[in-house]
Amino acid sequence: MDSPTDRFLNYLKHEKRSSVHTVVSYTTDLNQFSSYIAQQYELQSPSEATHLVIRSWVVSLMEQGLDPRSVNRKITTLRTYFRYLVRIGEVAHNPMLKVQAPKTRKKLPEYVDEQRMDQLFALQEEGGDDFESLRNQIMLDFFYRTGVRLSELIGLRIKDVNLHALTVTVLGKRNKVRQIPITMAFRDRLRGYIAARTTFLTESHTETDSFFVDNKGNPMSPTFVYRIVKQAVSSVSTGKKRSPHVLRHSFATAMLNHGADINAIKELLGHSSLAATQVYTHNSIEKLKEVYKQAFPKA
C-alpha cells in the first residue's frame, strides 16, 4: 500500500497537475524532512510530525544559514502536504496551523529597461540573415511582447498562433489556457518567420508542430533557449539574472510604466492572484523616486 507521502506526490502529478519542477522540489523537501525526523525523533513518516517537530526542523534550517526564501518554500511544501492529509482523513489536525514562516525581505524582480531592450534588438538585427538569426530575433521579441514563461514558449504550437485574430494561445501553469493579443506589425514579423521556418524544416527533412525549433529543426530544450537569451541580455545588461524570466519581468514593468491596468497585466501574465503581479508596482515606484530626486528642487 502506498504511503501518505506517495499518495500526496501522485496527487500533485495526476490530480493537481503540478509542473515537473514543482513535483521534484516537493519530493526533495519531503525527503529532507523525512531524514531529519527519522534521525532526530525516530519517526517513520512525515505524517507523524507534530508542530513542535516541524518548528525544530525550521530552526535547524535557519541555523544552517539557509536563505529564508528557501526555508519558506519548504514550509509551503509541508503546508500543502498536511492540507492534503487532512482532506483525505490521514491526520485529524493540521500541525502547520501552529507554524510560522520566517520573515523575508521582498526581492524586486530584475528587468531590462526599455532603452536597453531597444539596444538588444538593434544588436540582434545586425546578425546574419539566416534562419537561426531570424529565429533568435523573433523568439526574443516574442518573450518581450507577450511576457510568456519559458515553458509556455517551448510548448507553443503552430496552431496556437492565430495571425488572423491577432492572438496567441498559451498553456500556462496547472494547464490554464490564456490568450495574448499581438499587434499587426508583430503579426507581419511572425508571418515572415513562419515562412522561413517552413523552408528550414523542408531542407532539414524534419517535421514538428512546435512553433519555435532548434538548429536541427526539433523542439527546443530549456537549456537551448536559456543560452540564447542569456547571450542576448548579457550584451546590454550587467544584471545578475539574464534568464528568459527577466524578459517576462521587462514586459510587465514596461506595461505598468506605460499606464496598463494591473489587473490586465495579471491576466496577460497568467498569474492566479493579484499579489504575484503587484511586485511589479515596486519597480515602478522606484522609478518614480529617481525621477522625483532628479526633478524636485528640494528633494
N, C-alpha and C positions, 0 to 999 in steps of 0.2 A: 504494500500500500504506500502511495506517495506520502511524503512528509508534508506538513503545513507549508514549509518553505518551497518545496517543489510545486505544490498546488498554486502558491502565490505567483511563482515565476511563469507557470503555464497560463495563469490568468492574465498576466501582463502581455504575454506573447499573443494569445489567441482571442481573448475577450476584449481587453483594453487596447490591443493592437499597438503597443508601445514600440518605439523605434528600437533597432538592434542596439544602438548606443545606450539607450536607457536600460534595457534589459541587462546588458553587460555591466553597467555601473551598479545597478541594484544587486546583481549577483555578487559582485566584488564586495560591496558594502556588507551584505548579509554574511558572506564567508568570513570577513574580518571580524564581525561582531560575534559570530559563532565560535571562532577561535579564542576570542577574548573571554567569553563567558565559560567556555569549557575549561580554560586554563585557570581562571581566577575563581570560578564558582562551581565548577564541575557540573554545569548544566548541559543537557544533551541537545536542546533546541532553542533557538531564539524566542519561540513562542512561550517558553517558561520564564522569561526575564520579567522582573518587576521594575518599577520606575527607579528604584534605588540602584539596581544593577545597571540600568541604561545610563543614569546620571554618572555613575562611576566610569563608564566607558567614555562618555563625553569628556569628562575631566582628564582621563588618561590621554585622549587625543590632543587636547589643548596643551597638556604638559609636554607632549612630544613636539610641540611647536607647529602643529598642523594649522594651515590657514583657516580662519573662522568660516570662510565661504565653503571650504571643503567639508568642515565639520557639519555645517548646516545642511549640506547636500546629503550627508549620511543620516542626519536626523530626519530629513524628508523621506528617505528610504524607509526608515523604521515607522514613521507616521503612516505611510501608505500601506506598509506591511501589516501593522496592527489594526488598521481600519478594516482591512480585508479579513483578518482573522475574526474580528468581532462580527462582521457581516455574515460569515459562514458558520458562526457559533463555535469556533475553535477555542476562543477565550471569552470570558464573561465581561471583563473590564479592559479598557484600553489604557495601558500604563503610560502612553505618550502624552496623555492629558496633563500629567504632572511633570513633564519635562520641557524646559525652556531652552530655546536655541540661543547661542551666544550672539551678542550684537556684532554686526559687521558694518564696516564703512562702505557706503554705497559707491560703487565704482562707475564712473561715467563711461559710456561706450566710446571707443575710439572711432574716428571717422576722418575722411579726407575732405577738405573744404572744396567749394565749387571751383575756385580758381585753379587748384592743383588737379582737380578732375579734368578740367579743360586741357591742362598741360599733358595729362596722361593720355587723353585721346589724340592730342596733336602728335605726340610721340608715336602712338600706335599707327597713325596714318602714314608716318614716314617709313614704315616697314615695307616688306615686299608686297607684290600683288598676287601672290599665290594663294591657294585655298587656306592653308594653315594661318597665314597672316590675317586674312579676311575673317576666318572663324574666331580668332582671338579678339579681334576688334569688336565683332558683333556680340560675342559672349560677355566681354567686359561691359559693353554698353547695355546689354540685357540685364546684367546684375544691377547696374546703377539706375536704370529706368524703371525697373519693376520691384526691386527690393526683395527678390526671391532668395530663399535659402539655397545652400549648395545642393542638398539632396533634391530639392524641387527642380533645380535647373538640370541636374543629371537625369531625373525621371521624366523630363519633358519629351513629349512625342510630337511628331509632325501634325497629327490631327488636333493637338491641343492649341495650336497657333492658328487663330481664325483671322485671316487678313481682311476678309470682307466685313466682319463685325468689329474689327479693331480690338480684339480681346485675346488674352492668353489665359488658358485654364490650367491651374497647377494643383497638384495633390500635396497638401501640407501635412502637418503633424496629425496623428490619430486619424489619418485618411480623410481629413477635411478638405473638401474641394472649394476653391475660390477662383473668381475671375478677376483679372487685372487688365485695365484698359491700356492701349498703346496709341501713339499719335500716328497720323498719316505719314509723316516724314520717316518715322521709325519703321512703319509698315513697308515703305519702299526699300529700306535697307534690308529688312528681313526677306523681302521678295528676291533681292539680289543674292542674298546668302543661300536661300533655298535652291535657286538655280545652280549656283556653284557647288552646293552640296550634292545635288543630283548628278552632276557631271563627275565629281570626285568619286562618288560611290560606284558609278558605272566603270570608271577607269580602274578602280581598286578591286572590282569584281566582288563587292560586298553588298549586303542588304541589311538594313536595320530601320526601325521606325523612330529611333532616337533622334531628336531634333539636332542636338549637338553631338558630333562624332570626333574621335581622336585621330591621330595621324595615319591610322591604318583603316579608318572607316568603321570602327567599332564604338559601342557606347563608351563614354568617358568614365574613368575612375575618379574618385575624390582626390587622390594624390595628383593625378594629371592636371585637374582644374586648379587645385591649390598652387601648384608650381607656376602656372601661367599667371595667376592673379598676383602671387607674391612678387614675381619679377616685375610686373607692370606697376604695382603700387610702390615698390621699392624705388622706382625711377623718379617718383615725385614726393615721397613721404619718408620721414625718418622715424615714424611711429613704431612702437614695439610690435604691434599687431598689423599684419599685412595679408590677412586671410580674406576669403570671399565675404565673410560676415562683416568686415569693415566696409565693404561696398554697400551692404544692406543698411548699415548704420548711416552711411553717407547719404543714401537715398532718403531715409526717414528724416534726417537732420535738414536736408535741402528742402524737403516738402514743408516741414514745420517753419523754417525760416522764410518761406515764401507765402505763409499765411494759410496753409492747409489745416483743416479742422482735425483735431487729434483723433476723433472717432473715425474719420475717413482713413487716416494713416493706420489706425488699428486694423481696419478691415483689409487694407491693401497688404499689410504685413502678415495677416493671418494670425494675429495674437488672440488668445482665448479670453484675455482680460485686459482692461484699460491700464491696469497697473504696469504691465510689461511695456506698454507704449509710452507711458508718462516719463520714463527715464530720459527720453529724448528732449523733454522740455528743459532739463537741466543744462544740456548743451546750449540751448537757445538762450537761457538766462545768462550763462557765462559770456556769450557773445554780446548780450546787451550790456553787461557790466564793463566789458572792454570799450565798447562804444561810448558809454557814459563817462568813463575815466578820461577818454581822449577828447570828448567834446564839451563836457561841462566845465566851466571856468574854475569852480571851487571844488572840483572832485578830488 
